Every structure is written in C-alpha cells, then in structure tokens.
Amino acid sequence: NRESNSSAGARNIAAMVTNKGVKLSRWRAPKQMKELNLISCQQPGHRYKKASKEHVEIPNYLERQFAVTEPNQVW
C-alpha cells in the first residue's frame, strides 16, 4: 500500500502481491485489506469551471437552435 501512496484498490494490491510471488486473488484481497486496516484513498473527480461570460471573438450563430432545415442556411 505504501508503493501506491494508499491509492491502490483490491485489484491492484492483488496484482502487486501476486507479482511478488504470493498468490492472492482479487476477491480475497478486500478481506485481507480489511484485516490489515488498509483503505484505498482515491482522489476526487475534477470539476470543470463554467465560463463566466461568452467568448467575444466567436459569435453564436445558432443561439441553441440546432434544428436547421437546410444545409448552409445559418451562416
């Protein structure tokens, strides 16, 4: 768990232990993790910022009216 900075889950820990020569299935790994009080700490998801104002140089021709009857009609 130290190798992965506490970010490895049961599958990764099972793979790491198996690579070191000890058989450990991915279904047995969570039980071993609970016994050893190992907790996987994952980073939270990235939140994207919403633009505060519309970009000035790019005009919005469609104004969210996507149903166009003929091609090349809007511009």
PDB file of N, CA, C and O in Angstrom:
ATOM      1  N   ASN A   1       0.835  -1.199   0.000  1.00  0.00           N
ATOM      2  CA  ASN A   1       0.000   0.000   0.000  1.00  0.00           C
ATOM      3  C   ASN A   1       0.873   1.254   0.000  1.00  0.00           C
ATOM      4  O   ASN A   1       0.473   2.293  -0.525  1.00  0.00           O
ATOM      5  N   ARG A   2       2.047   1.157   0.580  1.00  0.00           N
ATOM      6  CA  ARG A   2       2.970   2.297   0.576  1.00  0.00           C
ATOM      7  C   ARG A   2       3.479   2.591  -0.833  1.00  0.00           C
ATOM      8  O   ARG A   2       3.726   3.747  -1.177  1.00  0.00           O
ATOM      9  N   GLU A   3       3.635   1.554  -1.645  1.00  0.00           N
ATOM     10  CA  GLU A   3       4.139   1.740  -3.011  1.00  0.00           C
ATOM     11  C   GLU A   3       3.206   2.609  -3.844  1.00  0.00           C
ATOM     12  O   GLU A   3       3.658   3.370  -4.700  1.00  0.00           O
ATOM     13  N   SER A   4       1.909   2.494  -3.594  1.00  0.00           N
ATOM     14  CA  SER A   4       0.932   3.231  -4.401  1.00  0.00           C
ATOM     15  C   SER A   4       0.448   4.496  -3.706  1.00  0.00           C
ATOM     16  O   SER A   4      -0.474   5.154  -4.188  1.00  0.00           O
ATOM     17  N   ASN A   5       1.063   4.845  -2.571  1.00  0.00           N
ATOM     18  CA  ASN A   5       0.660   6.039  -1.815  1.00  0.00           C
ATOM     19  C   ASN A   5      -0.796   5.933  -1.357  1.00  0.00           C
ATOM     20  O   ASN A   5      -1.526   6.923  -1.369  1.00  0.00           O
ATOM     21  N   SER A   6      -1.212   4.741  -0.958  1.00  0.00           N
ATOM     22  CA  SER A   6      -2.561   4.419  -0.460  1.00  0.00           C
ATOM     23  C   SER A   6      -3.655   4.599  -1.503  1.00  0.00           C
ATOM     24  O   SER A   6      -4.823   4.763  -1.149  1.00  0.00           O
ATOM     25  N   SER A   7      -3.293   4.571  -2.788  1.00  0.00           N
ATOM     26  CA  SER A   7      -4.327   4.731  -3.806  1.00  0.00           C
ATOM     27  C   SER A   7      -4.712   3.411  -4.460  1.00  0.00           C
ATOM     28  O   SER A   7      -5.661   3.373  -5.243  1.00  0.00           O
ATOM     29  N   ALA A   8      -4.004   2.336  -4.160  1.00  0.00           N
ATOM     30  CA  ALA A   8      -4.298   1.051  -4.788  1.00  0.00           C
ATOM     31  C   ALA A   8      -5.523   0.419  -4.157  1.00  0.00           C
ATOM     32  O   ALA A   8      -5.677   0.406  -2.935  1.00  0.00           O
ATOM     33  N   GLY A   9      -6.391  -0.104  -5.007  1.00  0.00           N
ATOM     34  CA  GLY A   9      -7.560  -0.831  -4.543  1.00  0.00           C
ATOM     35  C   GLY A   9      -7.251  -2.312  -4.452  1.00  0.00           C
ATOM     36  O   GLY A   9      -6.094  -2.724  -4.523  1.00  0.00           O
ATOM     37  N   ALA A  10      -8.302  -3.110  -4.295  1.00  0.00           N
ATOM     38  CA  ALA A  10      -8.120  -4.545  -4.101  1.00  0.00           C
ATOM     39  C   ALA A  10      -7.482  -5.206  -5.316  1.00  0.00           C
ATOM     40  O   ALA A  10      -6.619  -6.071  -5.164  1.00  0.00           O
ATOM     41  N   ARG A  11      -7.894  -4.811  -6.524  1.00  0.00           N
ATOM     42  CA  ARG A  11      -7.328  -5.431  -7.725  1.00  0.00           C
ATOM     43  C   ARG A  11      -5.839  -5.136  -7.848  1.00  0.00           C
ATOM     44  O   ARG A  11      -5.046  -6.032  -8.137  1.00  0.00           O
ATOM     45  N   ASN A  12      -5.461  -3.890  -7.631  1.00  0.00           N
ATOM     46  CA  ASN A  12      -4.045  -3.533  -7.747  1.00  0.00           C
ATOM     47  C   ASN A  12      -3.212  -4.201  -6.662  1.00  0.00           C
ATOM     48  O   ASN A  12      -2.099  -4.658  -6.923  1.00  0.00           O
ATOM     49  N   ILE A  13      -3.738  -4.259  -5.465  1.00  0.00           N
ATOM     50  CA  ILE A  13      -2.993  -4.906  -4.379  1.00  0.00           C
ATOM     51  C   ILE A  13      -2.843  -6.393  -4.659  1.00  0.00           C
ATOM     52  O   ILE A  13      -1.782  -6.966  -4.412  1.00  0.00           O
ATOM     53  N   ALA A  14      -3.900  -7.026  -5.175  1.00  0.00           N
ATOM     54  CA  ALA A  14      -3.810  -8.445  -5.525  1.00  0.00           C
ATOM     55  C   ALA A  14      -2.745  -8.663  -6.591  1.00  0.00           C
ATOM     56  O   ALA A  14      -1.991  -9.633  -6.524  1.00  0.00           O
ATOM     57  N   ALA A  15      -2.678  -7.769  -7.573  1.00  0.00           N
ATOM     58  CA  ALA A  15      -1.670  -7.899  -8.630  1.00  0.00           C
ATOM     59  C   ALA A  15      -0.265  -7.687  -8.074  1.00  0.00           C
ATOM     60  O   ALA A  15       0.659  -8.414  -8.441  1.00  0.00           O
ATOM     61  N   MET A  16      -0.091  -6.704  -7.198  1.00  0.00           N
ATOM     62  CA  MET A  16       1.231  -6.432  -6.627  1.00  0.00           C
ATOM     63  C   MET A  16       1.723  -7.605  -5.788  1.00  0.00           C
ATOM     64  O   MET A  16       2.888  -7.993  -5.875  1.00  0.00           O
ATOM     65  N   VAL A  17       0.832  -8.167  -4.975  1.00  0.00           N
ATOM     66  CA  VAL A  17       1.218  -9.284  -4.108  1.00  0.00           C
ATOM     67  C   VAL A  17       1.529 -10.513  -4.959  1.00  0.00           C
ATOM     68  O   VAL A  17       2.479 -11.242  -4.673  1.00  0.00           O
ATOM     69  N   THR A  18       0.733 -10.743  -6.001  1.00  0.00           N
ATOM     70  CA  THR A  18       0.968 -11.887  -6.881  1.00  0.00           C
ATOM     71  C   THR A  18       2.295 -11.738  -7.618  1.00  0.00           C
ATOM     72  O   THR A  18       3.009 -12.722  -7.813  1.00  0.00           O
ATOM     73  N   ASN A  19       2.632 -10.514  -8.031  1.00  0.00           N
ATOM     74  CA  ASN A  19       3.916 -10.281  -8.707  1.00  0.00           C
ATOM     75  C   ASN A  19       5.101 -10.535  -7.786  1.00  0.00           C
ATOM     76  O   ASN A  19       6.197 -10.842  -8.257  1.00  0.00           O
ATOM     77  N   LYS A  20       4.895 -10.412  -6.483  1.00  0.00           N
ATOM     78  CA  LYS A  20       5.982 -10.657  -5.526  1.00  0.00           C
ATOM     79  C   LYS A  20       6.082 -12.133  -5.149  1.00  0.00           C
ATOM     80  O   LYS A  20       6.933 -12.509  -4.343  1.00  0.00           O
ATOM     81  N   GLY A  21       5.202 -12.988  -5.737  1.00  0.00           N
ATOM     82  CA  GLY A  21       5.328 -14.426  -5.531  1.00  0.00           C
ATOM     83  C   GLY A  21       4.311 -15.047  -4.600  1.00  0.00           C
ATOM     84  O   GLY A  21       4.358 -16.258  -4.381  1.00  0.00           O
ATOM     85  N   VAL A  22       3.395 -14.276  -4.042  1.00  0.00           N
ATOM     86  CA  VAL A  22       2.375 -14.816  -3.148  1.00  0.00           C
ATOM     87  C   VAL A  22       1.043 -14.766  -3.877  1.00  0.00           C
ATOM     88  O   VAL A  22       0.634 -13.708  -4.356  1.00  0.00           O
ATOM     89  N   LYS A  23       0.359 -15.911  -3.964  1.00  0.00           N
ATOM     90  CA  LYS A  23      -0.916 -15.933  -4.666  1.00  0.00           C
ATOM     91  C   LYS A  23      -1.974 -15.212  -3.837  1.00  0.00           C
ATOM     92  O   LYS A  23      -2.157 -15.491  -2.652  1.00  0.00           O
ATOM     93  N   LEU A  24      -2.664 -14.281  -4.487  1.00  0.00           N
ATOM     94  CA  LEU A  24      -3.762 -13.564  -3.833  1.00  0.00           C
ATOM     95  C   LEU A  24      -4.757 -13.184  -4.914  1.00  0.00           C
ATOM     96  O   LEU A  24      -4.433 -12.442  -5.841  1.00  0.00           O
ATOM     97  N   SER A  25      -5.975 -13.702  -4.786  1.00  0.00           N
ATOM     98  CA  SER A  25      -6.993 -13.390  -5.791  1.00  0.00           C
ATOM     99  C   SER A  25      -7.595 -12.021  -5.509  1.00  0.00           C
ATOM    100  O   SER A  25      -7.493 -11.501  -4.398  1.00  0.00           O
ATOM    101  N   ARG A  26      -8.223 -11.447  -6.524  1.00  0.00           N
ATOM    102  CA  ARG A  26      -8.821 -10.123  -6.349  1.00  0.00           C
ATOM    103  C   ARG A  26     -10.040 -10.177  -5.438  1.00  0.00           C
ATOM    104  O   ARG A  26     -10.464  -9.142  -4.923  1.00  0.00           O
ATOM    105  N   TRP A  27     -10.617 -11.370  -5.225  1.00  0.00           N
ATOM    106  CA  TRP A  27     -11.760 -11.495  -4.318  1.00  0.00           C
ATOM    107  C   TRP A  27     -11.301 -11.680  -2.873  1.00  0.00           C
ATOM    108  O   TRP A  27     -12.015 -11.316  -1.939  1.00  0.00           O
ATOM    109  N   ARG A  28     -10.117 -12.242  -2.693  1.00  0.00           N
ATOM    110  CA  ARG A  28      -9.571 -12.421  -1.351  1.00  0.00           C
ATOM    111  C   ARG A  28      -8.893 -11.135  -0.859  1.00  0.00           C
ATOM    112  O   ARG A  28      -8.798 -10.903   0.346  1.00  0.00           O
ATOM    113  N   ALA A  29      -8.428 -10.308  -1.788  1.00  0.00           N
ATOM    114  CA  ALA A  29      -7.697  -9.088  -1.436  1.00  0.00           C
ATOM    115  C   ALA A  29      -8.504  -8.135  -0.557  1.00  0.00           C
ATOM    116  O   ALA A  29      -7.942  -7.607   0.403  1.00  0.00           O
ATOM    117  N   PRO A  30      -9.803  -7.880  -0.829  1.00  0.00           N
ATOM    118  CA  PRO A  30     -10.533  -6.963   0.062  1.00  0.00           C
ATOM    119  C   PRO A  30     -10.641  -7.476   1.500  1.00  0.00           C
ATOM    120  O   PRO A  30     -10.628  -6.691   2.449  1.00  0.00           O
ATOM    121  N   LYS A  31     -10.749  -8.792   1.651  1.00  0.00           N
ATOM    122  CA  LYS A  31     -10.819  -9.357   3.006  1.00  0.00           C
ATOM    123  C   LYS A  31      -9.497  -9.139   3.742  1.00  0.00           C
ATOM    124  O   LYS A  31      -9.481  -8.795   4.924  1.00  0.00           O
ATOM    125  N   GLN A  32      -8.392  -9.345   3.027  1.00  0.00           N
ATOM    126  CA  GLN A  32      -7.082  -9.109   3.631  1.00  0.00           C
ATOM    127  C   GLN A  32      -6.883  -7.627   3.947  1.00  0.00           C
ATOM    128  O   GLN A  32      -6.301  -7.275   4.973  1.00  0.00           O
ATOM    129  N   MET A  33      -7.367  -6.771   3.061  1.00  0.00           N
ATOM    130  CA  MET A  33      -7.240  -5.330   3.292  1.00  0.00           C
ATOM    131  C   MET A  33      -7.998  -4.915   4.549  1.00  0.00           C
ATOM    132  O   MET A  33      -7.512  -4.091   5.323  1.00  0.00           O
ATOM    133  N   LYS A  34      -9.198  -5.488   4.758  1.00  0.00           N
ATOM    134  CA  LYS A  34      -9.971  -5.163   5.964  1.00  0.00           C
ATOM    135  C   LYS A  34      -9.244  -5.626   7.218  1.00  0.00           C
ATOM    136  O   LYS A  34      -9.206  -4.910   8.219  1.00  0.00           O
ATOM    137  N   GLU A  35      -8.661  -6.835   7.163  1.00  0.00           N
ATOM    138  CA  GLU A  35      -7.938  -7.357   8.324  1.00  0.00           C
ATOM    139  C   GLU A  35      -6.727  -6.492   8.670  1.00  0.00           C
ATOM    140  O   GLU A  35      -6.385  -6.337   9.842  1.00  0.00           O
ATOM    141  N   LEU A  36      -6.078  -5.929   7.646  1.00  0.00           N
ATOM    142  CA  LEU A  36      -4.885  -5.104   7.862  1.00  0.00           C
ATOM    143  C   LEU A  36      -5.201  -3.620   7.976  1.00  0.00           C
ATOM    144  O   LEU A  36      -4.295  -2.794   8.082  1.00  0.00           O
ATOM    145  N   ASN A  37      -6.492  -3.279   7.953  1.00  0.00           N
ATOM    146  CA  ASN A  37      -6.951  -1.882   8.012  1.00  0.00           C
ATOM    147  C   ASN A  37      -6.338  -1.027   6.906  1.00  0.00           C
ATOM    148  O   ASN A  37      -5.929   0.109   7.146  1.00  0.00           O
ATOM    149  N   LEU A  38      -6.277  -1.577   5.702  1.00  0.00           N
ATOM    150  CA  LEU A  38      -5.801  -0.831   4.537  1.00  0.00           C
ATOM    151  C   LEU A  38      -7.002  -0.239   3.815  1.00  0.00           C
ATOM    152  O   LEU A  38      -7.942  -0.956   3.471  1.00  0.00           O
ATOM    153  N   ILE A  39      -6.972   1.050   3.589  1.00  0.00           N
ATOM    154  CA  ILE A  39      -8.075   1.742   2.932  1.00  0.00           C
ATOM    155  C   ILE A  39      -7.528   2.419   1.686  1.00  0.00           C
ATOM    156  O   ILE A  39      -6.482   3.066   1.723  1.00  0.00           O
ATOM    157  N   SER A  40      -8.246   2.260   0.591  1.00  0.00           N
ATOM    158  CA  SER A  40      -7.853   2.906  -0.657  1.00  0.00           C
ATOM    159  C   SER A  40      -8.355   4.345  -0.644  1.00  0.00           C
ATOM    160  O   SER A  40      -9.550   4.589  -0.473  1.00  0.00           O
ATOM    161  N   CYS A  41      -7.451   5.285  -0.821  1.00  0.00           N
ATOM    162  CA  CYS A  41      -7.806   6.710  -0.830  1.00  0.00           C
ATOM    163  C   CYS A  41      -7.691   7.223  -2.254  1.00  0.00           C
ATOM    164  O   CYS A  41      -6.584   7.426  -2.754  1.00  0.00           O
ATOM    165  N   GLN A  42      -8.810   7.431  -2.901  1.00  0.00           N
ATOM    166  CA  GLN A  42      -8.825   7.909  -4.283  1.00  0.00           C
ATOM    167  C   GLN A  42      -9.000   9.418  -4.307  1.00  0.00           C
ATOM    168  O   GLN A  42      -9.648   9.995  -3.434  1.00  0.00           O
ATOM    169  N   GLN A  43      -8.415  10.047  -5.316  1.00  0.00           N
ATOM    170  CA  GLN A  43      -8.569  11.487  -5.493  1.00  0.00           C
ATOM    171  C   GLN A  43      -9.990  11.785  -5.961  1.00  0.00           C
ATOM    172  O   GLN A  43     -10.555  11.008  -6.730  1.00  0.00           O
ATOM    173  N   PRO A  44     -10.575  12.884  -5.518  1.00  0.00           N
ATOM    174  CA  PRO A  44     -11.916  13.235  -6.000  1.00  0.00           C
ATOM    175  C   PRO A  44     -11.871  13.634  -7.467  1.00  0.00           C
ATOM    176  O   PRO A  44     -10.827  14.038  -7.980  1.00  0.00           O
ATOM    177  N   GLY A  45     -13.003  13.518  -8.133  1.00  0.00           N
ATOM    178  CA  GLY A  45     -13.087  13.854  -9.544  1.00  0.00           C
ATOM    179  C   GLY A  45     -12.855  15.326  -9.800  1.00  0.00           C
ATOM    180  O   GLY A  45     -13.102  16.165  -8.933  1.00  0.00           O
ATOM    181  N   HIS A  46     -12.379  15.635 -10.996  1.00  0.00           N
ATOM    182  CA  HIS A  46     -12.083  17.019 -11.366  1.00  0.00           C
ATOM    183  C   HIS A  46     -13.371  17.732 -11.749  1.00  0.00           C
ATOM    184  O   HIS A  46     -14.146  17.221 -12.557  1.00  0.00           O
ATOM    185  N   ARG A  47     -13.604  18.895 -11.182  1.00  0.00           N
ATOM    186  CA  ARG A  47     -14.775  19.696 -11.536  1.00  0.00           C
ATOM    187  C   ARG A  47     -14.358  20.756 -12.533  1.00  0.00           C
ATOM    188  O   ARG A  47     -13.372  21.465 -12.331  1.00  0.00           O
ATOM    189  N   TYR A  48     -15.111  20.855 -13.604  1.00  0.00           N
ATOM    190  CA  TYR A  48     -14.805  21.845 -14.624  1.00  0.00           C
ATOM    191  C   TYR A  48     -15.490  23.158 -14.292  1.00  0.00           C
ATOM    192  O   TYR A  48     -16.618  23.186 -13.799  1.00  0.00           O
ATOM    193  N   LYS A  49     -14.791  24.232 -14.572  1.00  0.00           N
ATOM    194  CA  LYS A  49     -15.353  25.557 -14.326  1.00  0.00           C
ATOM    195  C   LYS A  49     -16.266  25.940 -15.481  1.00  0.00           C
ATOM    196  O   LYS A  49     -15.969  25.655 -16.641  1.00  0.00           O
ATOM    197  N   LYS A  50     -17.360  26.577 -15.158  1.00  0.00           N
ATOM    198  CA  LYS A  50     -18.260  27.074 -16.185  1.00  0.00           C
ATOM    199  C   LYS A  50     -17.797  28.485 -16.544  1.00  0.00           C
ATOM    200  O   LYS A  50     -17.459  29.278 -15.665  1.00  0.00           O
ATOM    201  N   ALA A  51     -17.787  28.788 -17.828  1.00  0.00           N
ATOM    202  CA  ALA A  51     -17.325  30.096 -18.274  1.00  0.00           C
ATOM    203  C   ALA A  51     -18.232  31.186 -17.719  1.00  0.00           C
ATOM    204  O   ALA A  51     -19.457  31.064 -17.743  1.00  0.00           O
ATOM    205  N   SER A  52     -17.622  32.243 -17.225  1.00  0.00           N
ATOM    206  CA  SER A  52     -18.408  33.324 -16.628  1.00  0.00           C
ATOM    207  C   SER A  52     -19.076  34.186 -17.690  1.00  0.00           C
ATOM    208  O   SER A  52     -20.161  34.722 -17.467  1.00  0.00           O
ATOM    209  N   LYS A  53     -18.422  34.321 -18.855  1.00  0.00           N
ATOM    210  CA  LYS A  53     -19.037  35.098 -19.931  1.00  0.00           C
ATOM    211  C   LYS A  53     -18.702  34.445 -21.267  1.00  0.00           C
ATOM    212  O   LYS A  53     -17.712  33.724 -21.389  1.00  0.00           O
ATOM    213  N   GLU A  54     -19.524  34.703 -22.247  1.00  0.00           N
ATOM    214  CA  GLU A  54     -19.329  34.117 -23.566  1.00  0.00           C
ATOM    215  C   GLU A  54     -18.107  34.734 -24.227  1.00  0.00           C
ATOM    216  O   GLU A  54     -17.831  35.920 -24.052  1.00  0.00           O
ATOM    217  N   HIS A  55     -17.381  33.930 -24.982  1.00  0.00           N
ATOM    218  CA  HIS A  55     -16.185  34.408 -25.658  1.00  0.00           C
ATOM    219  C   HIS A  55     -16.576  35.425 -26.721  1.00  0.00           C
ATOM    220  O   HIS A  55     -17.468  35.162 -27.528  1.00  0.00           O
ATOM    221  N   VAL A  56     -15.929  36.570 -26.733  1.00  0.00           N
ATOM    222  CA  VAL A  56     -16.326  37.695 -27.580  1.00  0.00           C
ATOM    223  C   VAL A  56     -16.020  37.442 -29.053  1.00  0.00           C
ATOM    224  O   VAL A  56     -16.808  37.828 -29.917  1.00  0.00           O
ATOM    225  N   GLU A  57     -14.893  36.804 -29.355  1.00  0.00           N
ATOM    226  CA  GLU A  57     -14.448  36.680 -30.737  1.00  0.00           C
ATOM    227  C   GLU A  57     -15.224  35.644 -31.543  1.00  0.00           C
ATOM    228  O   GLU A  57     -15.154  35.654 -32.771  1.00  0.00           O
ATOM    229  N   ILE A  58     -15.952  34.763 -30.894  1.00  0.00           N
ATOM    230  CA  ILE A  58     -16.672  33.710 -31.606  1.00  0.00           C
ATOM    231  C   ILE A  58     -18.171  33.974 -31.478  1.00  0.00           C
ATOM    232  O   ILE A  58     -18.728  33.796 -30.395  1.00  0.00           O
ATOM    233  N   PRO A  59     -18.835  34.390 -32.546  1.00  0.00           N
ATOM    234  CA  PRO A  59     -20.268  34.669 -32.462  1.00  0.00           C
ATOM    235  C   PRO A  59     -21.086  33.382 -32.370  1.00  0.00           C
ATOM    236  O   PRO A  59     -20.702  32.351 -32.923  1.00  0.00           O
ATOM    237  N   ASN A  60     -22.195  33.451 -31.681  1.00  0.00           N
ATOM    238  CA  ASN A  60     -23.085  32.312 -31.511  1.00  0.00           C
ATOM    239  C   ASN A  60     -24.210  32.433 -32.538  1.00  0.00           C
ATOM    240  O   ASN A  60     -25.252  33.026 -32.259  1.00  0.00           O
ATOM    241  N   TYR A  61     -23.993  31.872 -33.720  1.00  0.00           N
ATOM    242  CA  TYR A  61     -24.971  31.992 -34.800  1.00  0.00           C
ATOM    243  C   TYR A  61     -26.252  31.207 -34.526  1.00  0.00           C
ATOM    244  O   TYR A  61     -27.346  31.658 -34.869  1.00  0.00           O
ATOM    245  N   LEU A  62     -26.117  30.046 -33.914  1.00  0.00           N
ATOM    246  CA  LEU A  62     -27.281  29.171 -33.749  1.00  0.00           C
ATOM    247  C   LEU A  62     -28.164  29.559 -32.574  1.00  0.00           C
ATOM    248  O   LEU A  62     -29.367  29.300 -32.608  1.00  0.00           O
ATOM    249  N   GLU A  63     -27.608  30.172 -31.538  1.00  0.00           N
ATOM    250  CA  GLU A  63     -28.376  30.519 -30.334  1.00  0.00           C
ATOM    251  C   GLU A  63     -29.155  29.302 -29.813  1.00  0.00           C
ATOM    252  O   GLU A  63     -30.311  29.417 -29.404  1.00  0.00           O
ATOM    253  N   ARG A  64     -28.497  28.139 -29.839  1.00  0.00           N
ATOM    254  CA  ARG A  64     -29.043  26.862 -29.362  1.00  0.00           C
ATOM    255  C   ARG A  64     -30.248  26.384 -30.167  1.00  0.00           C
ATOM    256  O   ARG A  64     -31.008  25.547 -29.680  1.00  0.00           O
ATOM    257  N   GLN A  65     -30.441  26.882 -31.364  1.00  0.00           N
ATOM    258  CA  GLN A  65     -31.477  26.396 -32.275  1.00  0.00           C
ATOM    259  C   GLN A  65     -30.792  25.435 -33.248  1.00  0.00           C
ATOM    260  O   GLN A  65     -30.347  25.839 -34.322  1.00  0.00           O
ATOM    261  N   PHE A  66     -30.713  24.161 -32.862  1.00  0.00           N
ATOM    262  CA  PHE A  66     -29.943  23.193 -33.626  1.00  0.00           C
ATOM    263  C   PHE A  66     -30.734  22.557 -34.761  1.00  0.00           C
ATOM    264  O   PHE A  66     -30.143  21.915 -35.629  1.00  0.00           O
ATOM    265  N   ALA A  67     -32.040  22.716 -34.778  1.00  0.00           N
ATOM    266  CA  ALA A  67     -32.864  22.106 -35.823  1.00  0.00           C
ATOM    267  C   ALA A  67     -32.872  23.020 -37.047  1.00  0.00           C
ATOM    268  O   ALA A  67     -33.689  23.936 -37.143  1.00  0.00           O
ATOM    269  N   VAL A  68     -31.966  22.764 -37.969  1.00  0.00           N
ATOM    270  CA  VAL A  68     -31.869  23.557 -39.197  1.00  0.00           C
ATOM    271  C   VAL A  68     -32.446  22.716 -40.327  1.00  0.00           C
ATOM    272  O   VAL A  68     -32.120  21.536 -40.452  1.00  0.00           O
ATOM    273  N   THR A  69     -33.301  23.316 -41.149  1.00  0.00           N
ATOM    274  CA  THR A  69     -33.989  22.548 -42.195  1.00  0.00           C
ATOM    275  C   THR A  69     -33.109  22.291 -43.408  1.00  0.00           C
ATOM    276  O   THR A  69     -33.239  21.239 -44.034  1.00  0.00           O
ATOM    277  N   GLU A  70     -32.222  23.208 -43.763  1.00  0.00           N
ATOM    278  CA  GLU A  70     -31.374  23.048 -44.943  1.00  0.00           C
ATOM    279  C   GLU A  70     -29.913  23.320 -44.570  1.00  0.00           C
ATOM    280  O   GLU A  70     -29.638  24.092 -43.651  1.00  0.00           O
ATOM    281  N   PRO A  71     -28.977  22.685 -45.286  1.00  0.00           N
ATOM    282  CA  PRO A  71     -27.567  22.957 -45.000  1.00  0.00           C
ATOM    283  C   PRO A  71     -27.165  24.362 -45.431  1.00  0.00           C
ATOM    284  O   PRO A  71     -27.758  24.940 -46.342  1.00  0.00           O
ATOM    285  N   ASN A  72     -26.152  24.900 -44.765  1.00  0.00           N
ATOM    286  CA  ASN A  72     -25.593  26.233 -45.051  1.00  0.00           C
ATOM    287  C   ASN A  72     -26.639  27.336 -44.968  1.00  0.00           C
ATOM    288  O   ASN A  72     -26.541  28.331 -45.685  1.00  0.00           O
ATOM    289  N   GLN A  73     -27.613  27.180 -44.124  1.00  0.00           N
ATOM    290  CA  GLN A  73     -28.686  28.165 -44.001  1.00  0.00           C
ATOM    291  C   GLN A  73     -28.351  29.216 -42.947  1.00  0.00           C
ATOM    292  O   GLN A  73     -28.766  30.369 -43.072  1.00  0.00           O
ATOM    293  N   VAL A  74     -27.614  28.838 -41.924  1.00  0.00           N
ATOM    294  CA  VAL A  74     -27.380  29.737 -40.804  1.00  0.00           C
ATOM    295  C   VAL A  74     -26.270  30.725 -41.113  1.00  0.00           C
ATOM    296  O   VAL A  74     -26.408  31.904 -40.788  1.00  0.00           O
ATOM    297  N   TRP A  75     -25.193  30.303 -41.718  1.00  0.00           N
ATOM    298  CA  TRP A  75     -24.109  31.231 -41.993  1.00  0.00           C
ATOM    299  C   TRP A  75     -24.082  31.486 -43.453  1.00  0.00           C
ATOM    300  O   TRP A  75     -23.242  32.248 -43.931  1.00  0.00           O
TER     301      TRP A  75
END
